[in-house]
Amino acid sequence: MKEKIVVDLKKMTNTLSEMIDLVYQGFMENDTQYLNRALNKENIMNDLEKEITDSVVQLSRTLDEKGQKEFVLLVQVAQNLERMGDELRYLMERLEIKIVEDLLFSDIGVEQYKDTFEKMRKSVNLTIEFLDKNKNELLETILKNGDEVKETVGKYRKEHLVRLTKGLCKPRAANM
């Protein structure tokens, strides 16, 4: 059963990686077709997360406390991956507005998006490595990188507000 859960987690990480690439392409090429394909990937991720959670709940009924802790960790990985998919879905909604309304981003804004996407890719790649090699010591690195992504987004939001007040960016693009 654990092997199936790990296989499903690997499917989730690969699907998330594909989703990140599609959203990035949609952003860079102003093309909603990529975003539509990414949305399909997000639906796959949701289904996989539900399957993993259901499997762990059923399995945990037969395990002792130590065994349950190991599987709780796997559910947490699935939930974190699914949340990243949710964040990308939210971003896709914003990007659809950008594309439909033909909003342009400053060069700095584009570079900041690129940087954020790279940090997300790093999180996914670390998770893939964790699952492939079962290296628990990577958990701290994964969490640290997740915190770095959050800090980066906060920093870039503040910098964007400065650009807005200086008139370098259009207010309509502010919610991006």
BELHUVEN-V569498 format. One line per field, one symbol per residue. burial: 1 if it has 24 or more other ideal C-beta (glycine too) atoms within 12 Angstrom, else 0. Layout:
# BELHUVEN-V569498
burial=???
This chain:
# BELHUVEN-V569498
burial=00001101111111111111111101100000011001101101110110111011000100000000001011111111111110111011011101100010100011011001101111110111011000000000010011001001100100010010000010001001
